Amino acid sequence: MKKGGSSAASQILAAVEAMPDAAMTELAAAIRAQARERGLMIQMDGPEQEMVPVALSPWVFTPETARYLKTFFRGIRRTVNRILAHYFEDEKLQAILPLSESELKWLKAGCSEGIPRPQTIFERFDTNLGPNPEEQLRDFQVIEFNAVGVGCVYLMPAATGLLQDQLFPRLKEALPELSLTAPADYRQLLLQELQTHCRAIERPGCRVGLIERRETVAGGCDEFTRIGSFFGEKGVATVVGDPREIEQKGDDLTLKGEPVDVLYRDFQLEEVVSIKTHGGSVDGIETAFSRNQVVSTVFGEFDHKSLCELLSNPEFAGYFSPQELRAARKHFPWTRLILERKTADPEGKEVDLVPYLRENRERLVLKPNRGYGGEGVVVGAAVSVSAWEEAIGKAVEKPKSWVAQEQVTIRSAPMLVLEEKGRPKVEERYVTLGVTATPRGVSFVGRCSAKPVVNISLGGGLVPVFLAGKRA
């Protein structure tokens, strides 16, 4: 077998597609059974859980591609952190990355002695990279940042393990030279970041609390429980709970009565403010932030869609070195926070923003600035003129709550996806790639969907990613 990633992926797709019906039926049954046993399930609209669709045609990257993406995204984070360090005294940054008055007050109180160090951000960059990244590295686009409560930390390694255990052994005869390595395990990358942060804040015990608004977990996938089990198997004491269950006892913080050294969060600051507004107890989580015991840390709060404006608007060019500016302009799409104002269009010409949005529906997308999961996204080319006008009106009514973004070309590729029922067949699907890069490694979330807004919560599937060759 050739070593090239794309050639390996195409050979796997051809081999799986060529499986006799009996062999495919057996494989599908085994994967579905294992998916349920391993928790590769998601609750959508109804009460029943469904299997997360998994591509039987994985992507294969070269180790060189993985290293390039790690270096690139580590560099982007360093650049963003350097700029965000001036947030409290820079009105332009506050305007482009807006917080409510209550959030800003809360954040300033927690940083009364300056922004704590280190700023540990566990994040995923979503891109329009697809199955042949070696050919796309020069012009790929970053669609958005995800720096709080990264999804698929459990689901992705579960899907990867399914193919390793169930698919690859069945391909040995057809592809005897197949040699692939799984990238870094998402759960392990997260654990390593938490352990590193604990050492930096002089809490080397690293007892972990995984915190989220537990009343909101009924739908979707309860990844935190699974991640907690993984951490426990690694010998790390872990508790899963709600931010209202954090208490201060002497020098310790506790979650559900158990001492914790560091908290990994899946909630935004606005949710803490909301809890406090409605009479809930947030003293514990406030103390945790002030002591820098929360990951993602303060800078994670600025994963707004408008962060892409910071990286794409000439108005902010002075914030970057020439090299940083070239990378930002090449890989981040034109993005603007929506309010009545003048700004540069994608060609650099000054325009009135709102009329420009009305006149350029087919090249633009509207997104809630601080939304996630693909919710509320309006693709101009996919809606009527009246629906577009209505979306713009909604955005203008709430200034700085929405962004407009030049529509990124979402690539498509032939995918063989196993769903809850039926025999998988090769279909053209839209694809995206999420990248998480830490000092210890890099991992990926491949996703595919019949819809151009590619998201698991909207019915999309997972695409496992492997590296060509054996681990060195």
C-alpha positions as CSV (number, residue, x, y, z in Angstrom):
1,M,0.0,0.0,0.0
2,K,1.2,3.5,-0.8
3,K,2.1,5.7,2.2
4,G,0.2,8.7,1.1
5,G,-2.8,9.5,3.3
6,S,-5.3,10.1,0.6
7,S,-4.4,7.0,-1.4
8,A,-4.7,4.9,1.8
9,A,-8.1,6.3,2.5
10,S,-9.4,5.7,-1.0
11,Q,-8.1,2.1,-0.9
12,I,-10.0,1.5,2.4
13,L,-13.2,3.0,0.9
14,A,-12.9,0.7,-2.1
15,A,-12.2,-2.4,0.0
16,V,-15.2,-1.7,2.3
17,E,-17.5,-0.9,-0.5
18,A,-16.5,-4.2,-2.2
19,M,-17.4,-6.3,0.8
20,P,-20.0,-9.1,0.1
21,D,-23.5,-8.5,1.5
22,A,-23.1,-11.1,4.2
23,A,-19.8,-9.7,5.4
24,M,-21.2,-6.1,5.4
25,T,-24.3,-7.3,7.3
26,E,-22.1,-9.0,9.9
27,L,-19.8,-5.9,10.2
28,A,-22.8,-3.5,10.5
29,A,-24.4,-5.6,13.3
30,A,-21.1,-5.8,15.2
31,I,-20.5,-2.1,15.0
32,R,-24.1,-1.2,16.0
33,A,-23.9,-3.5,19.0
34,Q,-20.5,-2.1,20.1
35,A,-21.7,1.5,19.5
36,R,-24.5,1.0,22.0
37,E,-22.2,-0.8,24.5
38,R,-19.6,1.9,24.3
39,G,-22.0,4.8,24.5
40,L,-21.7,6.0,21.0
41,M,-25.2,7.2,21.2
42,I,-27.0,10.6,21.1
43,Q,-30.5,11.7,22.0
44,M,-32.1,13.8,19.3
45,D,-35.7,15.0,19.3
46,G,-37.4,12.0,20.7
47,P,-37.0,10.1,24.0
48,E,-34.9,7.3,22.5
49,Q,-31.2,7.4,22.0
50,E,-29.8,6.8,18.5
51,M,-26.4,5.6,17.3
52,V,-24.1,8.4,16.2
53,P,-23.5,7.7,12.5
54,V,-19.9,6.6,11.9
55,A,-18.1,6.6,8.5
56,L,-16.6,3.3,7.6
57,S,-14.4,5.2,5.2
58,P,-11.9,6.9,7.5
59,W,-9.5,9.7,6.5
60,V,-5.8,9.1,6.6
61,F,-3.4,11.9,7.1
62,T,0.4,11.9,6.9
63,P,2.3,12.6,10.1
64,E,3.8,15.7,8.4
65,T,0.2,17.1,7.9
66,A,-0.6,16.4,11.6
67,R,2.6,18.2,12.7
68,Y,1.8,21.2,10.4
69,L,-1.7,21.6,11.8
70,K,-0.4,21.3,15.4
71,T,2.2,24.1,14.8
72,F,-0.3,26.3,13.0
73,F,-3.0,26.2,15.6
74,R,-0.6,26.4,18.5
75,G,0.6,29.6,16.9
76,I,-2.9,31.0,16.5
77,R,-3.6,30.5,20.1
78,R,-0.4,32.2,21.2
79,T,-1.3,35.2,19.0
80,V,-4.8,35.4,20.4
81,N,-3.7,35.1,24.0
82,R,-1.2,37.9,23.5
83,I,-3.9,40.2,22.2
84,L,-6.5,39.2,24.8
85,A,-4.1,40.1,27.6
86,H,-5.0,43.7,26.9
87,Y,-8.8,43.2,26.8
88,F,-9.7,45.1,30.0
89,E,-7.9,48.3,28.9
90,D,-8.7,48.1,25.1
91,E,-12.1,49.4,24.2
92,K,-11.8,48.2,20.6
93,L,-11.3,44.6,21.8
94,Q,-14.3,45.0,24.2
95,A,-16.4,46.2,21.3
96,I,-15.5,43.4,19.0
97,L,-15.7,40.7,21.7
98,P,-18.7,42.0,23.6
99,L,-19.7,40.9,27.1
100,S,-22.8,42.0,29.0
101,E,-22.3,44.6,31.8
102,S,-22.9,41.8,34.4
103,E,-20.4,39.5,32.7
104,L,-17.7,42.2,32.5
105,K,-18.2,43.2,36.1
106,W,-18.0,39.5,37.2
107,L,-14.9,38.9,35.1
108,K,-13.1,42.0,36.3
109,A,-13.8,41.1,39.9
110,G,-12.3,37.6,39.3
111,C,-9.2,39.2,37.7
112,S,-8.8,42.0,40.3
113,E,-5.1,41.2,40.7
114,G,-4.6,40.9,36.9
115,I,-5.3,38.1,34.4
116,P,-4.1,34.9,36.1
117,R,-1.4,32.8,34.5
118,P,-1.2,30.4,32.9
119,Q,-4.2,30.7,30.5
120,T,-4.9,27.1,29.6
121,I,-7.4,26.8,26.8
122,F,-8.6,23.3,25.7
123,E,-10.2,24.1,22.3
124,R,-11.1,22.8,18.9
125,F,-10.8,24.8,15.7
126,D,-13.4,23.9,13.1
127,T,-12.1,24.1,9.5
128,N,-13.2,23.3,6.0
129,L,-10.4,20.7,5.6
130,G,-11.5,17.4,4.3
131,P,-10.1,14.0,3.4
132,N,-7.2,15.3,1.4
133,P,-5.6,17.9,3.6
134,E,-2.2,17.7,2.0
135,E,-3.8,19.4,-1.0
136,Q,-5.7,21.9,1.0
137,L,-3.2,23.3,3.5
138,R,-2.5,26.4,1.5
139,D,-6.0,27.7,1.4
140,F,-8.1,26.1,4.1
141,Q,-10.4,28.3,6.2
142,V,-11.1,28.3,9.9
143,I,-14.9,28.4,10.4
144,E,-14.9,29.1,14.1
145,F,-13.3,28.6,17.5
146,N,-14.7,26.3,20.2
147,A,-12.9,26.9,23.5
148,V,-15.5,26.0,26.2
149,G,-16.8,22.5,26.5
150,V,-15.4,21.0,23.4
151,G,-17.7,18.3,21.9
152,C,-16.8,14.8,20.8
153,V,-14.0,14.4,23.4
154,Y,-15.5,11.0,24.2
155,L,-17.3,10.3,21.0
156,M,-14.3,10.7,18.7
157,P,-12.0,8.1,20.3
158,A,-15.0,5.8,20.7
159,A,-15.6,5.9,17.0
160,T,-11.9,5.5,16.2
161,G,-11.8,2.4,18.5
162,L,-14.8,0.9,16.7
163,L,-13.0,0.9,13.4
164,Q,-9.8,-0.4,14.9
165,D,-11.6,-3.3,16.6
166,Q,-14.3,-4.2,14.1
167,L,-13.3,-2.9,10.6
168,F,-9.6,-3.2,10.2
169,P,-9.3,-6.9,11.2
170,R,-11.8,-7.6,8.3
171,L,-9.6,-5.7,5.8
172,K,-6.4,-7.7,6.4
173,E,-6.9,-10.0,3.5
174,A,-7.8,-7.2,1.0
175,L,-5.2,-4.8,2.4
176,P,-2.4,-6.8,3.9
177,E,0.0,-3.9,4.1
178,L,-2.5,-1.6,5.9
179,S,-0.6,0.3,8.6
180,L,-2.4,3.0,10.4
181,T,-2.1,4.7,13.8
182,A,-4.8,6.5,15.7
183,P,-4.0,10.1,16.6
184,A,-3.7,11.3,20.2
185,D,-6.8,10.3,22.2
186,Y,-8.9,13.4,22.9
187,R,-9.5,12.3,26.5
188,Q,-5.8,11.8,27.1
189,L,-5.0,15.3,25.6
190,L,-7.6,16.8,28.0
191,L,-6.3,15.0,31.0
192,Q,-2.7,16.0,30.2
193,E,-3.8,19.7,29.9
194,L,-5.5,19.5,33.3
195,Q,-2.5,17.8,34.9
196,T,-0.2,20.5,33.5
197,H,-2.4,23.3,34.7
198,C,-2.6,21.8,38.2
199,R,1.2,21.7,38.4
200,A,1.4,25.3,37.2
201,I,-1.0,26.5,39.9
202,E,0.8,24.3,42.5
203,R,-1.9,21.7,42.9
204,P,-0.1,18.6,41.7
205,G,-2.7,16.2,43.1
206,C,-5.0,16.9,40.1
207,R,-8.3,15.8,41.5
208,V,-10.7,16.7,38.7
209,G,-14.2,18.1,38.6
210,L,-16.1,18.0,35.3
211,I,-18.8,20.6,35.6
212,E,-21.8,21.5,33.4
213,R,-25.4,22.6,33.8
214,R,-26.6,19.1,34.6
215,E,-30.3,19.9,34.0
216,T,-29.5,20.6,30.4
217,V,-27.9,17.1,29.7
218,A,-31.1,15.3,29.0
219,G,-30.6,15.6,25.3
220,G,-27.5,15.0,23.3
221,C,-24.8,12.8,24.7
222,D,-23.6,12.7,28.3
223,E,-19.9,12.7,27.4
224,F,-18.8,14.0,30.9
225,T,-19.8,10.7,32.6
226,R,-17.8,8.7,30.1
227,I,-14.8,11.0,30.3
228,G,-14.9,10.8,34.1
229,S,-14.8,7.0,33.8
230,F,-11.7,7.2,31.5
231,F,-9.9,9.5,34.0
232,G,-10.8,7.2,36.8
233,E,-9.2,4.3,34.9
234,K,-6.1,6.4,34.6
235,G,-6.0,6.7,38.4
236,V,-7.3,10.3,38.5
237,A,-10.0,11.0,41.0
238,T,-12.9,12.6,39.1
239,V,-16.3,14.0,40.0
240,V,-19.0,15.1,37.5
241,G,-21.4,17.8,38.8
242,D,-23.1,21.1,38.4
243,P,-21.5,24.6,39.0
244,R,-24.0,25.1,41.9
245,E,-22.5,22.1,43.7
246,I,-19.1,23.6,44.1
247,E,-18.3,24.8,47.6
248,Q,-15.3,26.2,49.4
249,K,-14.1,24.4,52.5
250,G,-11.0,25.9,54.0
251,D,-8.3,26.0,51.3
252,D,-10.1,23.3,49.2
253,L,-12.9,23.4,46.7
254,T,-15.3,20.5,46.8
255,L,-17.7,19.2,44.2
256,K,-20.5,17.1,45.6
257,G,-18.5,17.1,48.8
258,E,-15.4,15.7,47.1
259,P,-12.2,17.8,47.0
260,V,-11.1,19.0,43.6
261,D,-8.0,20.8,42.4
262,V,-9.1,21.7,38.9
263,L,-12.4,22.1,37.1
264,Y,-13.1,21.5,33.4
265,R,-16.2,23.4,32.4
266,D,-18.9,23.1,29.8
267,F,-20.7,26.3,30.4
268,Q,-20.2,29.9,29.5
269,L,-19.8,32.9,31.9
270,E,-23.3,34.1,30.9
271,E,-24.7,30.9,32.4
272,V,-23.0,31.6,35.8
273,V,-24.4,35.2,35.7
274,S,-27.9,33.7,35.0
275,I,-27.7,31.3,37.9
276,K,-26.7,34.1,40.2
277,T,-29.5,36.4,38.9
278,H,-32.0,33.7,39.6
279,G,-30.8,33.1,43.2
280,G,-28.5,30.1,42.7
281,S,-25.2,29.7,44.5
282,V,-22.1,30.5,42.5
283,D,-19.7,31.4,45.3
284,G,-17.7,28.2,44.7
285,I,-17.3,28.7,40.9
286,E,-16.4,32.4,41.5
287,T,-13.6,31.3,43.9
288,A,-12.4,28.7,41.4
289,F,-12.1,31.3,38.6
290,S,-10.3,33.8,41.0
291,R,-7.8,31.0,41.9
292,N,-7.3,30.0,38.3
293,Q,-8.7,26.5,38.9
294,V,-10.9,26.4,35.9
295,V,-10.1,25.1,32.4
296,S,-10.7,26.6,29.9
297,T,-9.5,29.7,31.7
298,V,-10.7,33.3,31.3
299,F,-9.5,33.7,27.7
300,G,-11.7,30.8,26.7
301,E,-14.7,33.0,27.2
302,F,-13.8,34.9,24.0
303,D,-14.4,32.1,21.6
304,H,-17.1,34.3,20.0
305,K,-17.7,34.0,16.3
306,S,-16.5,37.7,16.1
307,L,-13.1,36.5,17.1
308,C,-12.8,35.8,13.4
309,E,-13.4,39.5,12.7
310,L,-10.4,40.4,14.9
311,L,-8.4,38.1,12.5
312,S,-10.0,39.3,9.2
313,N,-10.7,43.1,9.6
314,P,-8.0,45.5,8.4
315,E,-9.0,47.8,11.3
316,F,-7.1,45.4,13.6
317,A,-4.0,44.9,11.4
318,G,-1.8,46.7,14.0
319,Y,-2.4,44.0,16.5
320,F,-0.4,41.5,14.5
321,S,3.1,40.9,13.3
322,P,3.5,40.7,9.4
323,Q,3.8,36.9,9.6
324,E,0.7,36.6,11.9
325,L,-1.2,38.9,9.6
326,R,-0.5,36.9,6.5
327,A,-1.7,33.7,8.2
328,A,-4.8,35.4,9.6
329,R,-5.8,36.9,6.3
330,K,-5.3,33.6,4.4
331,H,-7.1,31.3,6.7
332,F,-9.9,33.3,8.4
333,P,-12.9,34.3,6.4
334,W,-14.3,37.8,6.3
335,T,-16.5,38.2,9.4
336,R,-18.3,41.2,10.9
337,L,-20.2,41.7,14.1
338,I,-23.6,43.0,13.0
339,L,-24.7,46.5,13.9
340,E,-25.3,49.7,12.0
341,R,-21.8,50.8,11.0
342,K,-19.3,51.3,8.1
343,T,-16.7,48.7,7.5
344,A,-14.4,47.2,4.8
345,D,-16.1,44.6,2.6
346,P,-14.1,41.4,1.5
347,E,-12.4,43.5,-1.3
348,G,-11.4,46.2,1.2
349,K,-13.9,48.8,0.0
350,E,-15.7,50.8,2.8
351,V,-19.4,50.0,2.8
352,D,-22.5,50.4,5.1
353,L,-22.6,47.0,6.7
354,V,-26.4,46.3,6.9
355,P,-27.2,47.3,3.2
356,Y,-24.2,45.3,2.2
357,L,-25.6,42.2,3.9
358,R,-28.9,42.7,2.1
359,E,-27.3,43.0,-1.3
360,N,-25.0,40.0,-0.9
361,R,-27.2,37.2,0.4
362,E,-25.8,34.4,-1.7
363,R,-22.2,34.9,-0.5
364,L,-22.9,35.3,3.2
365,V,-23.9,33.3,6.3
366,L,-25.5,34.7,9.5
367,K,-24.6,33.1,12.9
368,P,-25.4,33.8,16.6
369,N,-22.2,35.3,17.9
370,R,-22.0,33.1,20.9
371,G,-24.1,30.2,19.8
372,Y,-22.9,26.6,19.3
373,G,-24.1,23.3,17.8
374,G,-25.0,24.9,14.4
375,E,-28.2,26.4,16.0
376,G,-29.6,29.5,14.4
377,V,-27.2,29.5,11.4
378,V,-28.7,31.0,8.3
379,V,-27.0,30.2,4.9
380,G,-27.9,33.0,2.5
381,A,-27.7,30.9,-0.6
382,A,-30.1,28.3,0.9
383,V,-32.9,30.7,2.0
384,S,-35.4,33.0,0.2
385,V,-34.9,36.8,0.0
386,S,-37.7,37.3,2.5
387,A,-36.2,34.8,5.0
388,W,-32.8,36.6,4.6
389,E,-34.4,40.0,5.3
390,E,-36.1,38.6,8.3
391,A,-32.8,37.2,9.7
392,I,-31.0,40.5,9.1
393,G,-33.8,42.3,10.9
394,K,-33.5,40.0,13.8
395,A,-29.7,40.6,14.0
396,V,-30.1,44.4,13.8
397,E,-32.6,44.4,16.6
398,K,-30.0,42.9,18.9
399,P,-26.7,44.7,17.9
400,K,-23.5,42.7,18.5
401,S,-25.5,39.4,19.0
402,W,-24.9,38.1,15.5
403,V,-22.1,37.9,13.0
404,A,-22.1,37.9,9.2
405,Q,-19.4,35.7,7.6
406,E,-18.4,35.2,4.0
407,Q,-19.6,31.7,3.2
408,V,-16.8,29.2,3.4
409,T,-16.7,26.5,0.8
410,I,-17.6,23.4,2.6
411,R,-16.1,20.5,0.6
412,S,-17.9,17.3,-0.1
413,A,-16.5,13.8,-0.5
414,P,-17.8,10.3,-1.1
415,M,-18.5,8.8,2.3
416,L,-19.6,5.3,3.4
417,V,-21.6,6.0,6.6
418,L,-23.1,3.4,8.9
419,E,-26.3,4.7,10.5
420,E,-28.8,3.3,13.0
421,K,-30.5,1.2,10.3
422,G,-29.8,0.0,6.7
423,R,-26.9,-1.1,4.7
424,P,-24.3,1.7,4.3
425,K,-23.8,3.0,0.8
426,V,-21.4,5.5,-0.7
427,E,-23.0,9.0,-0.8
428,E,-21.6,12.5,-1.4
429,R,-21.5,14.3,2.0
430,Y,-20.4,17.7,3.2
431,V,-17.3,17.4,5.4
432,T,-15.4,19.4,8.0
433,L,-12.4,18.8,10.2
434,G,-12.0,20.0,13.8
435,V,-8.4,20.3,15.1
436,T,-7.3,20.3,18.7
437,A,-3.6,21.0,19.2
438,T,-1.8,21.0,22.6
439,P,1.9,20.9,23.6
440,R,1.5,17.1,23.9
441,G,-0.2,16.3,20.7
442,V,-2.9,16.9,18.1
443,S,-6.2,15.2,17.4
444,F,-9.1,15.5,15.0
445,V,-12.9,15.5,14.8
446,G,-13.9,14.5,11.3
447,R,-17.6,15.1,10.5
448,C,-19.9,14.6,7.6
449,S,-23.5,15.5,6.8
450,A,-26.0,15.6,4.1
451,K,-26.5,19.2,5.1
452,P,-24.0,22.1,4.6
453,V,-24.2,22.9,8.3
454,V,-22.2,20.0,9.5
455,N,-22.9,19.1,13.1
456,I,-23.6,15.9,15.1
457,S,-26.5,17.5,16.9
458,L,-28.1,18.2,13.5
459,G,-27.8,14.6,12.3
460,G,-24.3,14.6,11.1
461,G,-21.8,11.7,11.5
462,L,-18.3,11.1,12.8
463,V,-15.4,10.4,10.5
464,P,-12.5,8.7,12.3
465,V,-9.0,10.0,11.3
466,F,-5.8,8.0,11.3
467,L,-2.2,8.7,10.6
468,A,-0.3,6.7,7.9
469,G,2.3,4.3,9.3
470,K,3.1,3.1,12.8
471,R,3.7,5.2,15.8
472,A,7.4,6.1,16.1
